[in-house]
Structure formats: structure tokens, C-alpha cells
Amino acid sequence: MGRGQARYDEVADDYAAMFGDQLDDPATSALLELLGEVQGSHLLDAPCGEGRVARDLARGGAKVVGVDLSVVLLEKARELEESASLGVEYLHADITASDTLADEVFDGVVCNFGFSDIDDLDGALSTFTRVLRASGVFVFSLLHPCFPGWPGVSGAWPPEGYYEERFWRPEAAGSELRREVGSNHRMLSTYLNALVAHGLVIEELFERALDPWPIPDVNPMPMFLAGRCRKG
């Protein structure tokens, strides 16, 4: 997340209002389905934002640590924890730093929509694999990197096209959040090769479309990608 340490601070209110505690969007529901039963597990949610996924995992019986760079989003998460305690611990830290969570070990790591906000992919995956116990589970979700979206909504690609891997800020009217915080675009092969390089064995992938599909006369296409890996 490096240069984006305050990206979400200025949009925290809008971001929290956009999602609330909603978990039925295609990407998040796929991620939770892939994760499965969490009762009794020690889990890391990173980046955790305002804590909507962390709270759900805690309600399911997990001991949860949430990590994020946005001080403002963490303040919102902690306020909710104080008003209705679920035992979630929230930490302000850079998940890409080599000393983050130095003494922690987790049964599973959850990264919901986080990859597009993480500048240093290798740094984040290094942390995730370092803190995972042997055979621990890593689940992720992201906007599908192979599809450009639809008119008025910028998808995963920068203007130069799919092969241009870089940080960018969409300008489409329907991409309000990404206009503000930007997005890191990477090819699908970059993600899959990085998982393999860090010893994360891919077990299952989900490709999800919006349901109902909102574009007449266009066949549904996968807008979201979610996956489950295991530490080899």
C-alpha cells in the first residue's frame, strides 16, 4: 500500500456507507464461501477497512485480527467494536512490511478486494505466507483483471489496455470510489504466478458476475474473481 497510506482516509465515510455490514455482493460472498467454517480459527483480515468482513468472521466464532493503513477506517471499526464487542483486534500497520505481525501465527488469511489497493504485491504475499501456519488457508477476492467493465464504469484495465500493469485512477462516472482511491491493475498471470512463487497452492477459483446482470443485449461475464489457496 506504500504511497497510498491515506488513500481511504478522505473517503472513509462514503466507503463505510457504501457497504455497511453488507456481505452479499458477489465477490465477498464468494470469498466467504471459499473460506468455509471458521469456528475456533485464528484469522487475519488484511486490509480490513472498516471491519465488515472481520466482524462477520468473529460472529462465526473466529478470533480475528484486522490490519489496515487507513487510520480513519480503523477508527470506524474500533467504534463499532466498542459499541458491540466481538473480540476483533484492529491494528494500524503496513501489511507489506517485513516486521508486521512478527510474532503472530494464523490458521487463515482473508484479503477481500485488497489486491487492487496494495502497491507491493510481493511484500503483502510474503507477510501472508510468513504468518500462515503450515497448511493454512489464504482466500482472496478482486475485480476480475481480465474484463474491462461496461460503458460508464471503468473496470480493471487502464486506458493503455490489459497488458499495462500500473496504478491508475479511472475517470468513468460510475467508478466514484476508484476515481478517488485509484487501483493497481495486474494481469491474471501476474497474480497466479505470484501466489505460486510464495508457496500458496491454488485449490479453487470462483468467477462471479453481477446477479441480476444489468446490461441488456450483453452476455454475462465474470466481473469478480475469488480464490482459495493453501500454504504448501
DAJOJO-V866318 format. One record per helix or strand of 3 or more residues. SS is the DSSP state (alpha for helix, beta for strand). FROM is the first residue (numbers start at 1). LEN is the number of residues. If there is no record, write none. Layout:
BEGIN
ss:SS from:FROM len:LEN
ss:SS from:FROM len:LEN
END
This chain:
BEGIN
ss:alpha from:2 len:3
ss:alpha from:9 len:11
ss:alpha from:26 len:10
ss:beta from:42 len:5
ss:alpha from:52 len:8
ss:beta from:63 len:6
ss:alpha from:71 len:13
ss:beta from:89 len:4
ss:beta from:106 len:7
ss:alpha from:115 len:3
ss:alpha from:121 len:11
ss:beta from:132 len:12
ss:beta from:166 len:3
ss:alpha from:176 len:6
ss:beta from:183 len:3
ss:alpha from:188 len:10
ss:beta from:200 len:9
ss:beta from:224 len:8
END
